[in-house]
Amino acid sequence: MASGSDRNPIIIGGLPSQVPDFDPEETQEWLDSLDAAVDERGRERARYLMLRLIERAREKRVAVPEMRSTDYVNTIATKDEPFFPGNEEIERKVLNATRWNAAVMVSRAQRPGIGVGGHIATFASSASLYDVGFNHFFRGKDEGDGGDQIFFQGHASPGVYARAYLLDRLSENQLDAFRQEKSKAPNGLSSYPHPRLMPDFWEFPTVSMGLGPLGAIYQARMNRYMEARGIADTSKSHVWAYLGDGEMDEPESLGQLSIAAREGLDNLTFVVNCNLQRLDGPVRGNGKIMQELESQFRGAGWNVIKLVWDRSWDPLLAQDRDGILVNKLNSTPDGQFQTYATETGAYIRDHFFGDDHRLRAMVENMTDDQILHLGRGGHDHKKIYAAYAAAKAHKGQPTVILAQTVKGWTLGPNFEGRNATHQMKKLTVEDLKGFRDRLHLPIPDKDLEDGAPPYYHPGRDSEEIQYMHDRRKGLGGYVPTRVVRAKPLQLPDDKAYAGAKKGSGQQKIATTMAFVRVLKDLMRDKEIGKRFVPIAPDEYRTFGMDAFFPSAKIYNPLGQQYESVDRELLLAYKESPTGQMLHDGITEAGCTASLIAAGSAYATHGEPLIPVYVFYSMFGFQRTGDQFWQMADQLSRGFVLGATAGRTTLTGEGLQHADGHSQLLASTNPACVAYDPAYGYEIAHIVKDGLRRMYGENSEDVFYYLTVYNEPILHPAEPADADVEGILKGLHRVKPGEKGEHTAQILASGVAVPWAVEAQQILADEWNVKADVWSATSWNELRRDAVEAEEHNLLHPEEEQRVPYVTQKLQGAEGPKVAVSDWMRSVPDQIARWVPGTYQSLGADGFGFADTRGAARRFFHIDAQSIVLGVLTELAKEGKVDRSLLKQAIDRYQLLDVAAADAGEAGGDA
């Protein structure tokens, strides 16, 4: 082992560990003293002395590294617990009824002929954590604001339904329709929290592990952003996120902790249900997940409250004067604590307390049954209340409550703490009887032995139910509840889009810049300008949006406490507490979470925001696709811009930046309306229609995805006879062919439209072919329309049969159809089934690479000359031209020689 002088210097807690030793003899005396304390008084005494020294050092303002974890006991001492304002007896009865109904609902859903299952063990462990929140903390929306935002753990949904049943928010028929959303419509209940499936009940979809904590952080931040910008008063709103300890292994769960601490989001509380189990077994069998999480959260700057033991431990800990009990708690691994949850009191006496006479003495007057019922803190209402109250009172930091529980708690010995408990869905008659007795419910044996077990309701006039209603009335209404109070926005008229419709004149600009110009004009609008929320992952300059810095500014709750290095420049980097732009750093996951929170503000707070998220298209649906499904589930709205799109257009960046498939990924999301526009006037119409559909009268729960490029081109002015319907539905003719004996149709999208126009000219000049050029603004929308037409025709054979829009548009277009884009063939191939006549697609299939645009397009055979070959090939198949022309074209344009291609347009980030 290297000596101290040979070690590399490191930083611990922000402090250098490598400092000169000016007095080695004194240092050795201190070390000898520590050794003596360990040898003579033991490690526990030495540890105590070290902690006292650290405490005194801080009192004397001597900088020392902070502790990242504390003892395996409750953070809040018993003497510091506040008065509990509830009626514990009534709350116990309420919780027992909720527990029963949650388990019975899942068990009944597993009945023969249905067998849709469900999960009961997660709620069983976290029931008390929710109950205290429902009774004392969760604010509803009846006061007209957004109330609290609660991210319920997905697998705990049966418990939320069970509580809603007691409050007459859900009926017995609805409970029996759990996981039968279509066959029992309109009574069906979704498996997990899904606002799209239950838009009046759930607010946040959370069951995709890791997205709940990520979404909660950015929801809390969005609340602060909306208040800072004067859009909504969110000062009373608190964000609660209920999570599992196994879920914290997901990178998204912990990946954005720093932003919550950095921005001081004390309106945010994580409650981590530490039942020590994943789906298959222990989270950390040989370790201690609560200690690990405490270190991670403390290190990230969070306030940490550990809720480990219930009140039955208080007398034992009070007599632990030499720390032997605390040491035992600290050193016992989670896997062993899980075993204790399944064993007898005698086993715990022998194996936990039995290896030290001082521990045995502590429990010598306790019965085995009393030892067995030494409980976990996450099941103790008073302890939970104390933790929640402390979290709400804490200022300047977000708080995480780490609450230890037992998975399957109260469900009986076949469920509690068992490795398989997550997958157990049905209780036997004996399980039900034991469960009933544990909960002290007045349900006769015969009701459990004959048929499906019954639900339990103490009666609408019972004190338990009246207590529940009173508590919710005092807290502002029932939760969860999703309410849409937002009114349609007054949208801009055509003047806002006039600039884009004029074209770019003699200036070449990329479609990214064309969109940015539209956005800039919209942000100036007096009615809706302030509602736009630009979002980017550290790429505003790349996308030409640095022009927004001086006026819109970047949101930072602390403002700009330094002199910017570019402060003298016109487009200087400017931060402000009231800034409009969200600059989330290099985190597409964080940006997408901001997008979702902003896009659902119309429902969460009754105030619409219009997020505009701009990113490298390769790092959108591919990297954060799960979040776009979350966005769809949450009914969020807004604009998503896949910039630097295309497999060959982002010249020089290479494989990992070459997006040739995000349009295909976007097509899989039913809420995503995806476009691949070529010209500025198309973008203007798409954005205008998007605002109408998402924020106008009869608004829809969709979001728009536009792929835009970084290649400068000339944008024509909007023609007088522009086919606006075609632009919006996905296909319009932009340039009819002018001369030629033979006819053909070229369908192109995005950056490929100029290649098609060039090919059109070559075909006319050199091959006597008249080709029309069509801009396929949305392959995806064309396919969606066609699928809907086929579905209607399938189910309504007696009615007039619908014709897909793409078929209608191309019905009279003569000649073969050749499609081309900077995407893989699968994108334009989506419409092949409905294109009349012969159809061929050209595309950039395979991996991208770094080269000139011309070389890349020649390699994939999607450039203008390759389009010419494609058209001639289809004409030859139809017998319109001789096949010998094909070889002539290949030789003339040197299509097999990548180096022979013109390099094409260079540069053009935006």
DARAQUI-V732613 format. One record per helix or strand of 3 or more residues. SS is the DSSP state (~ for helix, > for strand). FROM is the first residue (numbers start at 1). TO is the last residue. Records with the same first field share a line. If there is no record, write none. Layout:
# DARAQUI-V732613
SS = FROM-TO  FROM-TO
This chain:
# DARAQUI-V732613
~ = 4-6  24-41  43-59  78-80  88-109  121-136  154-166  172-175  211-228  247-249  251-254  257-262  289-300  311-318  324-331  334-340  345-353  357-362  368-372  377-379  381-393  421-423  429-439  445-449  463-474  494-501  511-523  529-531  546-552  588-599  601-604  617-619  621-633  655-657  662-667  680-695  724-729  750-767  779-795  805-810  825-834  853-860  864-877  884-892  898-900
> = 149-151  239-244  268-274  303-307  399-404  532-536  581-583  610-616  639-643  672-675  703-707  732-735  742-748  769-775  816-820  839-842
